[in-house]
């Protein structure tokens, strides 16, 4: 313990300070949290191939891993400051200040940052600096000089170290938990007070899905709690409904803005739509289907009057994200909408509250901007979007995909089933076929047809014999095009290839 006191004190000081800054950001702006702000800068600076590796490998856990990495960096920085504290006091204080400057600068660098966004970093720095020297002094009975560390042999000092360390860790954890409610959006949403209007075009209830008959298949409707989340925001933006506006401008004759109340007063539509991420690998789970409520985008755009030469709408959000959606897609009659609700409830913060863009037939990176604040009518020649600047295609039509949900690795011998989901958003699914052990294609039974913008469940009865088996599935879209068998990576415009699983039957 003699050699560990100061480094451990530095770790505690750094983590408790960061937790306090995280909690302070809960009161101001979640994006100003020292951990979140530094993590956001890392996201922006990370090369596209590394980002894609993280998304495809870690899936929806990518943000948690990044946050853990930032916290580890803070802890190591604190340990170094703690080690230096009894030897080079001024240098240790300087390191704490450097950490504060880094986090403060990161917070101020974020889109729409204000002067007060530096306060969480200041809270973290001041508290961390105080704890760095106060904790060892308390443990040692008021004397924190390096040559008095031998006093840790005293049982009372050891008890103080253990009790004090546990107390600081608990306090830091409580502060971090408070702040984390802002980070995850679980501590309430901007849309809690929203009273959803009755849609002008109301849909009948969804039909019963195959999940009631066949175990292991994805449900027809994805519960909101299970809906995937992929975005660039470590902290879901907290939007004040009273101050929210959507600006429609750019190459238009009549630019204008509308408030959230004005948006809710417009004619509302209900639509069942499948949304998928371009980073979804073959057989991946970055895809979900539910019922959405919103306002048609084409009505908003026609009110503004797009000018000749415009061919793209650049949608943007306060986290710095932007998406390039072809203007012709938004005006071709499909049910592109500004969504305000999913599955009968107002959007949660992590899913884009209070309003998000939703474009059937396009991957999310070009047609599903969350926390939407602006629609700029422009052109592909003039403007580029967030992911386009990082090597992705400016246009992202959804490719036909088919996923085997069950079995994935093993099955019991005898009568069973192979089942999954397939989607070709805005074209629909006409057929799903399965091949067992490179045998002939067998047509599967399709689940209920909700519409061309929604996935189809499918199932094929299978008499499974003992041994290793290779299962392959493919889909044919509503236009008669068979899914491509060519294996392609997700970059630059979505993965392709048949989903193949190897199953051991015992």
C-alpha positions as semicolon CSV with decimal commas, in nm:
position;residue;x (nm);y (nm);z (nm)
1;X;0,000;0,000;0,000
2;X;0,296;0,230;0,063
3;X;0,374;0,256;-0,307
4;X;0,014;0,239;-0,420
5;X;-0,144;0,517;-0,211
6;X;-0,064;0,813;-0,432
7;X;-0,132;0,649;-0,771
8;X;-0,459;0,504;-0,638
9;X;-0,549;0,844;-0,498
10;X;-0,484;0,990;-0,841
11;X;-0,712;0,732;-1,002
12;X;-0,989;0,803;-0,750
13;X;-0,950;1,178;-0,790
14;X;-0,964;1,156;-1,169
15;X;-1,264;0,924;-1,181
16;X;-1,465;1,106;-0,914
17;X;-1,387;1,436;-1,085
18;X;-1,496;1,298;-1,421
19;X;-1,814;1,159;-1,264
20;X;-1,891;1,498;-1,108
21;X;-1,837;1,666;-1,443
22;X;-2,065;1,407;-1,603
23;X;-2,336;1,484;-1,347
24;X;-2,291;1,860;-1,396
25;X;-2,344;1,812;-1,769
26;X;-2,678;1,651;-1,685
27;X;-2,791;1,995;-1,566
28;X;-2,651;2,185;-1,865
29;X;-2,590;1,987;-2,181
30;X;-2,521;1,611;-2,189
31;X;-2,276;1,660;-2,476
32;X;-2,059;1,878;-2,247
33;X;-1,972;1,587;-2,018
34;X;-1,590;1,555;-2,014
35;X;-1,609;1,185;-2,101
36;X;-1,874;1,236;-2,369
37;X;-1,705;1,540;-2,526
38;X;-1,366;1,370;-2,552
39;X;-1,531;1,056;-2,686
40;X;-1,717;1,259;-2,949
41;X;-1,391;1,415;-3,067
42;X;-1,241;1,066;-3,091
43;X;-1,538;0,956;-3,304
44;X;-1,495;1,246;-3,545
45;X;-1,120;1,190;-3,571
46;X;-1,133;0,813;-3,616
47;X;-1,067;0,694;-3,974
48;X;-1,370;0,547;-4,150
49;X;-1,226;0,190;-4,171
50;X;-1,171;0,185;-3,795
51;X;-1,524;0,313;-3,733
52;X;-1,666;0,048;-3,959
53;X;-1,464;-0,224;-3,785
54;X;-1,597;-0,104;-3,449
55;X;-1,959;-0,098;-3,567
56;X;-1,947;-0,434;-3,744
57;X;-1,755;-0,602;-3,461
58;X;-1,914;-0,442;-3,156
59;X;-2,256;-0,351;-3,295
60;X;-2,461;-0,141;-3,056
61;X;-2,193;-0,186;-2,787
62;X;-1,950;0,038;-2,975
63;X;-2,033;0,346;-2,767
64;X;-1,997;0,161;-2,437
65;X;-1,654;0,037;-2,542
66;X;-1,547;0,387;-2,644
67;X;-1,667;0,534;-2,314
68;X;-1,480;0,261;-2,127
69;X;-1,167;0,350;-2,324
70;X;-1,197;0,718;-2,235
71;X;-1,251;0,632;-1,868
72;X;-0,943;0,407;-1,876
73;X;-0,740;0,693;-2,024
74;X;-0,863;0,925;-1,747
75;X;-0,773;0,666;-1,483
76;X;-0,421;0,618;-1,622
77;X;-0,374;0,994;-1,643
78;X;-0,487;1,019;-1,281
79;X;-0,248;0,744;-1,173
80;X;0,042;0,930;-1,333
81;X;-0,060;1,255;-1,163
82;X;-0,089;1,070;-0,833
83;X;0,255;0,915;-0,869
84;X;0,404;1,259;-0,938
85;X;0,213;1,439;-0,660
86;X;0,450;1,367;-0,366
87;X;0,756;1,411;-0,587
88;X;0,673;1,695;-0,827
89;X;0,364;1,866;-0,690
90;X;0,353;2,140;-0,954
91;X;0,387;1,889;-1,236
92;X;0,103;1,679;-1,096
93;X;-0,120;1,986;-1,078
94;X;-0,018;2,070;-1,433
95;X;-0,127;1,726;-1,554
96;X;-0,468;1,769;-1,391
97;X;-0,497;2,108;-1,560
98;X;-0,403;1,958;-1,896
99;X;-0,677;1,699;-1,859
100;X;-0,921;1,977;-1,780
101;X;-0,813;2,181;-2,080
102;X;-0,850;1,879;-2,309
103;X;-1,204;1,805;-2,190
104;X;-1,305;2,172;-2,191
105;X;-1,174;2,225;-2,543
106;X;-1,351;1,909;-2,657
107;X;-1,681;2,035;-2,513
108;X;-1,646;2,375;-2,681
109;X;-1,561;2,211;-3,014
110;X;-1,898;2,037;-3,042
111;X;-2,166;2,172;-3,276
112;X;-2,392;2,429;-3,112
113;X;-2,169;2,444;-2,801
114;X;-2,207;2,747;-2,574
115;X;-1,973;2,917;-2,325
116;X;-2,133;2,735;-2,030
117;X;-2,039;2,399;-2,178
118;X;-1,692;2,441;-2,029
119;X;-1,832;2,426;-1,674
120;X;-1,846;2,043;-1,643
121;X;-1,476;2,027;-1,732
122;X;-1,406;2,297;-1,473
123;X;-1,599;2,105;-1,207
124;X;-1,406;1,787;-1,288
125;X;-1,070;1,966;-1,281
126;X;-1,122;2,152;-0,952
127;X;-1,264;1,852;-0,769
128;X;-0,997;1,621;-0,907
129;X;-0,717;1,855;-0,802
130;X;-0,858;1,889;-0,450
131;X;-0,906;1,516;-0,400
132;X;-0,560;1,437;-0,535
133;X;-0,399;1,591;-0,227
134;X;-0,680;1,586;0,028
135;X;-0,738;1,211;0,026
136;X;-0,379;1,102;0,104
137;X;-0,360;1,371;0,373
138;X;-0,674;1,239;0,537
139;X;-0,551;0,879;0,520
140;X;-0,219;0,977;0,676
141;X;-0,377;1,179;0,952
142;X;-0,317;1,521;0,803
143;X;0,044;1,477;0,688
144;X;0,074;1,376;0,322
145;X;0,449;1,418;0,284
146;X;0,618;1,148;0,082
147;X;0,852;1,049;0,366
148;X;0,556;0,981;0,593
149;X;0,409;0,706;0,380
150;X;0,543;0,451;0,623
151;X;0,260;0,553;0,851
152;X;0,033;0,343;0,632
153;X;0,149;0,047;0,838
154;X;-0,083;0,186;1,105
155;X;-0,411;-0,012;1,104
156;X;-0,611;0,311;1,142
157;X;-0,453;0,452;0,827
158;X;-0,530;0,134;0,637
159;X;-0,893;0,151;0,749
160;X;-0,914;0,513;0,640
161;X;-0,770;0,423;0,304
162;X;-1,017;0,140;0,246
163;X;-1,323;0,323;0,382
164;X;-1,236;0,651;0,214
165;X;-1,155;0,485;-0,116
166;X;-1,479;0,289;-0,112
167;X;-1,674;0,603;-0,022
168;X;-1,521;0,806;-0,301
169;X;-1,578;0,524;-0,548
170;X;-1,942;0,499;-0,441
171;X;-1,988;0,875;-0,467
172;X;-1,830;0,875;-0,810
173;X;-2,051;0,590;-0,920
174;X;-2,364;0,769;-0,798
175;X;-2,268;1,088;-0,980
176;X;-2,187;0,894;-1,295
177;X;-2,521;0,713;-1,275
178;X;-2,702;1,044;-1,248
179;X;-2,519;1,176;-1,550
180;X;-2,559;0,852;-1,739
181;X;-2,935;0,902;-1,741
182;X;-2,861;1,192;-1,972
183;X;-2,610;0,990;-2,172
184;X;-2,852;0,707;-2,244
185;X;-3,171;0,908;-2,258
186;X;-3,329;0,683;-1,993
187;X;-3,382;0,967;-1,750
188;X;-3,679;1,103;-1,939
189;X;-3,714;1,227;-2,292
190;X;-3,784;1,558;-2,453
191;X;-4,112;1,412;-2,568
192;X;-4,254;1,298;-2,234
193;X;-4,506;1,583;-2,243
194;X;-4,608;1,521;-2,604
195;X;-4,973;1,442;-2,664
196;X;-4,977;1,256;-2,990
197;X;-5,248;1,354;-3,237
198;X;-5,478;1,099;-3,394
199;X;-5,339;1,024;-3,741
200;X;-5,543;1,131;-4,042
201;X;-5,446;0,799;-4,201
202;X;-5,477;0,536;-3,929
203;X;-5,369;0,178;-3,992
204;X;-5,535;-0,140;-3,865
205;X;-5,345;-0,339;-3,601
206;X;-5,052;-0,543;-3,725
207;X;-5,143;-0,905;-3,806
208;X;-5,019;-1,189;-3,589
209;X;-4,662;-1,281;-3,673
210;X;-4,503;-1,623;-3,709
211;X;-4,326;-1,584;-3,373
212;X;-4,637;-1,720;-3,203
213;X;-4,596;-2,050;-3,388
214;X;-4,222;-2,085;-3,439
215;X;-3,965;-2,033;-3,168
216;X;-3,653;-1,830;-3,239
217;X;-3,783;-1,609;-3,520
218;X;-3,766;-1,230;-3,488
219;X;-4,102;-1,081;-3,388
220;X;-4,300;-0,910;-3,660
221;X;-4,280;-0,585;-3,464
222;X;-3,953;-0,489;-3,298
223;X;-4,010;-0,360;-2,942
224;X;-3,873;-0,010;-2,894
225;X;-3,645;-0,133;-2,615
226;X;-3,487;-0,378;-2,861
227;X;-3,465;-0,141;-3,157
228;X;-3,105;-0,097;-3,266
229;X;-2,925;0,232;-3,210
230;X;-2,641;0,344;-3,436
231;X;-2,544;0,712;-3,448
232;X;-2,248;0,941;-3,380
233;X;-2,386;1,090;-3,055
234;X;-2,239;0,953;-2,733
235;X;-2,496;1,161;-2,545
236;X;-2,841;1,179;-2,696
237;X;-2,914;1,551;-2,749
238;X;-3,163;1,695;-2,503
239;X;-3,404;1,914;-2,697
240;X;-3,632;2,179;-2,548
241;X;-3,968;2,130;-2,716
242;X;-4,065;2,492;-2,664
243;X;-3,758;2,609;-2,852
244;X;-3,740;2,338;-3,119
245;X;-3,790;2,441;-3,480
246;X;-3,743;2,271;-3,813
247;X;-3,592;2,496;-4,077
248;X;-3,659;2,423;-4,446
249;X;-3,437;2,639;-4,665
250;X;-3,163;2,633;-4,929
251;X;-3,257;2,621;-5,297
252;X;-3,623;2,698;-5,236
253;X;-3,859;2,981;-5,326
254;X;-4,018;3,008;-4,981
255;X;-3,787;2,917;-4,691
256;X;-3,963;2,881;-4,358
257;X;-3,948;2,731;-4,010
258;X;-4,209;2,544;-3,810
259;X;-4,237;2,478;-3,438
260;X;-4,309;2,140;-3,284
261;X;-4,669;2,238;-3,211
262;X;-4,712;2,343;-3,574
263;X;-4,567;2,012;-3,687
264;X;-4,812;1,818;-3,468
265;X;-5,100;2,022;-3,609
266;X;-5,026;1,905;-3,964
267;X;-5,196;1,597;-4,115
268;X;-5,038;1,286;-3,963
269;X;-4,984;0,946;-4,121
270;X;-4,916;0,606;-3,967
271;X;-4,684;0,373;-4,155
272;X;-4,519;0,036;-4,091
273;X;-4,156;0,069;-4,196
274;X;-3,839;-0,136;-4,159
275;X;-3,525;0,063;-4,084
276;X;-3,177;-0,079;-4,134
277;X;-2,823;0,047;-4,090
278;X;-2,576;0,044;-4,378
279;X;-2,322;-0,107;-4,137
280;X;-2,537;-0,416;-4,092
281;X;-2,330;-0,717;-4,202
282;X;-2,487;-1,014;-4,379
283;X;-2,697;-1,187;-4,114
284;X;-2,660;-0,892;-3,875
285;X;-2,916;-0,749;-3,634
286;X;-2,886;-0,376;-3,710
287;X;-3,238;-0,377;-3,846
288;X;-3,579;-0,322;-3,690
289;X;-3,943;-0,289;-3,787
290;X;-4,221;-0,093;-3,621
291;X;-4,511;0,148;-3,672
292;X;-4,422;0,515;-3,712
293;X;-4,629;0,832;-3,685
294;X;-4,533;1,151;-3,861
295;X;-4,579;1,419;-4,125
296;X;-4,509;1,359;-4,493
297;X;-4,183;1,519;-4,606
298;X;-4,309;1,590;-4,957
299;X;-4,575;1,824;-4,816
300;X;-4,312;2,022;-4,626
301;X;-4,083;2,043;-4,929
302;X;-4,355;2,145;-5,174
303;X;-4,458;2,423;-4,939
304;X;-4,102;2,556;-4,964
305;X;-4,089;2,516;-5,342
306;X;-3,760;2,347;-5,449
307;X;-3,581;2,534;-5,726
308;X;-3,443;2,405;-6,052
309;X;-3,099;2,252;-6,004
310;X;-3,178;2,106;-5,662
311;X;-3,140;1,729;-5,639
312;X;-3,061;1,662;-5,273
313;X;-3,190;1,744;-4,927
314;X;-2,924;1,777;-4,659
315;X;-3,081;1,699;-4,322
316;X;-2,887;1,795;-4,013
317;X;-2,891;1,753;-3,636
318;X;-2,729;1,930;-3,338
319;X;-2,477;1,648;-3,285
320;X;-2,305;1,737;-3,613
321;X;-2,461;1,460;-3,817
322;X;-2,599;1,524;-4,164
323;X;-2,751;1,303;-4,434
324;X;-2,780;1,345;-4,810
325;X;-3,120;1,228;-4,931
326;X;-3,201;1,241;-5,304
327;X;-3,474;1,500;-5,358
328;X;-3,648;1,278;-5,612
329;X;-3,684;1,005;-5,349
330;X;-3,853;1,242;-5,106
331;X;-4,094;1,358;-5,376
332;X;-4,175;1,030;-5,554
333;X;-4,477;0,945;-5,342
334;X;-4,321;0,703;-5,095
335;X;-4,404;0,753;-4,728
336;X;-4,096;0,953;-4,628
337;X;-4,188;1,132;-4,308
338;X;-4,077;1,348;-4,020
339;X;-4,154;1,092;-3,750
340;X;-4,257;1,196;-3,400
341;X;-4,357;0,856;-3,261
342;X;-4,276;0,486;-3,289
343;X;-4,487;0,194;-3,172
344;X;-4,759;0,427;-3,047
345;X;-4,535;0,630;-2,816
346;X;-4,345;0,959;-2,861
347;X;-3,990;0,910;-2,979
348;X;-3,740;0,849;-2,702
349;X;-3,427;1,061;-2,693
350;X;-3,202;0,781;-2,811
351;X;-3,427;0,730;-3,112
352;X;-3,432;1,094;-3,218
353;X;-3,684;1,287;-3,008
354;X;-3,858;1,508;-3,073
355;X;-3,851;1,445;-3,450
356;X;-3,649;1,245;-3,698
357;X;-3,639;1,186;-4,070
358;X;-3,748;0,846;-4,198
359;X;-3,716;0,746;-4,564
360;X;-3,838;0,400;-4,674
361;X;-3,596;0,233;-4,911
362;X;-3,283;0,413;-4,792
363;X;-3,028;0,317;-4,530
364;X;-3,032;0,529;-4,217
365;X;-2,711;0,713;-4,297
366;X;-2,877;0,888;-4,593
367;X;-3,242;0,895;-4,492
368;X;-3,304;0,874;-4,116
369;X;-3,150;1,174;-3,940
370;X;-3,229;1,182;-3,568
371;X;-3,286;1,500;-3,365
372;X;-3,372;1,674;-3,689
373;X;-3,346;2,055;-3,699
374;X;-3,295;2,145;-4,065
375;X;-3,380;2,035;-4,418
376;X;-3,158;2,220;-4,664
377;X;-3,259;2,176;-5,027
378;X;-2,932;2,170;-5,220
379;X;-2,743;1,954;-5,472
380;X;-2,496;1,668;-5,461
381;X;-2,252;1,886;-5,655
382;X;-2,267;2,157;-5,390
383;X;-2,297;1,976;-5,057
384;X;-2,175;1,660;-4,888
385;X;-2,297;1,479;-4,578
386;X;-2,124;1,341;-4,268
387;X;-2,064;0,988;-4,393
388;X;-2,007;1,093;-4,754
389;X;-1,707;1,292;-4,632
390;X;-1,579;0,969;-4,480
391;X;-1,588;0,755;-4,792
392;X;-1,945;0,629;-4,806
393;X;-2,174;0,652;-5,107
394;X;-2,388;0,968;-5,119
395;X;-2,691;0,757;-5,215
396;X;-2,785;0,452;-5,011
397;X;-3,072;0,241;-5,143
398;X;-3,143;-0,060;-4,923
399;X;-3,025;-0,389;-5,073
400;X;-3,226;-0,709;-5,053
401;X;-3,128;-0,909;-4,747
402;X;-3,231;-1,236;-4,587
403;X;-3,138;-1,349;-4,237
404;X;-3,154;-1,690;-4,073
405;X;-3,268;-1,637;-3,713
406;X;-3,293;-2,001;-3,614
407;X;-3,105;-2,229;-3,591
408;X;-2,776;-2,039;-3,567
409;X;-2,528;-2,288;-3,421
410;X;-2,702;-2,606;-3,307
411;X;-3,032;-2,795;-3,324
412;X;-3,188;-3,112;-3,194
413;X;-3,232;-3,400;-3,436
414;X;-3,582;-3,454;-3,568
415;X;-3,862;-3,234;-3,697
416;X;-3,775;-2,866;-3,655
417;X;-3,770;-2,551;-3,867
418;X;-3,542;-2,297;-4,030
419;X;-3,678;-1,944;-3,994
420;X;-3,587;-1,580;-4,020
421;X;-3,672;-1,246;-4,179
422;X;-3,607;-1,085;-4,517
423;X;-3,636;-0,727;-4,635
424;X;-3,608;-0,520;-4,951
425;X;-3,749;-0,191;-4,828
426;X;-3,981;-0,017;-5,074
427;X;-3,972;-0,317;-5,308
428;X;-4,109;-0,583;-5,078
429;X;-4,031;-0,955;-5,054
430;X;-4,191;-1,202;-5,296
431;X;-4,003;-1,521;-5,211
432;X;-3,748;-1,673;-4,973
433;X;-3,556;-1,991;-5,053
434;X;-3,332;-2,212;-4,841
435;X;-3,062;-2,458;-4,941
436;X;-2,948;-2,732;-4,704
437;X;-2,600;-2,878;-4,755
438;X;-2,572;-2,721;-5,103
439;X;-2,889;-2,900;-5,212
440;X;-3,170;-2,758;-5,427
441;X;-3,339;-2,435;-5,327
442;X;-3,658;-2,494;-5,126
443;X;-3,921;-2,222;-5,109
444;X;-4,010;-2,114;-4,757
445;X;-4,351;-2,016;-4,622
446;X;-4,380;-1,639;-4,590
447;X;-4,532;-1,461;-4,294
448;X;-4,792;-1,182;-4,318
449;X;-4,740;-0,919;-4,586
450;X;-4,745;-0,587;-4,401
451;X;-4,633;-0,388;-4,705
452;X;-4,341;-0,323;-4,938
453;X;-4,167;-0,111;-4,675
454;X;-4,175;-0,385;-4,410
455;X;-3,982;-0,706;-4,361
456;X;-4,131;-1,053;-4,412
457;X;-4,094;-1,340;-4,172
458;X;-4,035;-1,681;-4,328
459;X;-4,014;-2,043;-4,216
460;X;-3,918;-2,377;-4,372
461;X;-3,993;-2,712;-4,201
462;X;-3,675;-2,920;-4,168
463;X;-3,612;-3,278;-4,068
464;X;-3,272;-3,236;-3,907
465;X;-3,039;-3,535;-3,913
466;X;-2,740;-3,572;-3,682
467;X;-2,419;-3,415;-3,799
468;X;-2,289;-3,084;-3,935
469;X;-2,512;-2,898;-4,181
470;X;-2,476;-2,587;-4,395
471;X;-2,782;-2,366;-4,431
472;X;-2,809;-2,087;-4,690
473;X;-3,098;-1,845;-4,743
474;X;-3,177;-1,596;-5,018
475;X;-3,468;-1,367;-5,103
476;X;-3,639;-1,238;-5,415
477;X;-3,778;-0,886;-5,398
478;X;-4,120;-0,770;-5,511
479;X;-3,983;-0,668;-5,851
480;X;-3,859;-1,022;-5,922
481;X;-3,489;-0,956;-5,862
482;X;-3,305;-1,233;-5,677
483;X;-3,074;-1,125;-5,400
484;X;-2,710;-1,102;-5,508
485;X;-2,483;-1,389;-5,404
486;X;-2,170;-1,179;-5,450
487;X;-2,005;-1,114;-5,115
488;X;-1,944;-0,743;-5,056
489;X;-1,841;-0,551;-4,748
490;X;-2,066;-0,286;-4,596
491;X;-1,844;-0,007;-4,731
492;X;-1,938;0,201;-4,927
493;X;-2,310;0,131;-4,966
494;X;-2,413;-0,182;-4,774
495;X;-2,321;-0,550;-4,749
496;X;-2,428;-0,815;-4,998
497;X;-2,426;-1,193;-5,007
498;X;-2,626;-1,491;-4,886
499;X;-2,652;-1,559;-4,515
500;X;-2,481;-1,890;-4,438
501;X;-2,489;-2,070;-4,104
502;X;-2,325;-2,396;-4,002
503;X;-2,538;-2,597;-3,763
504;X;-2,446;-2,897;-3,550
505;X;-2,742;-3,133;-3,508
506;X;-2,721;-3,372;-3,214
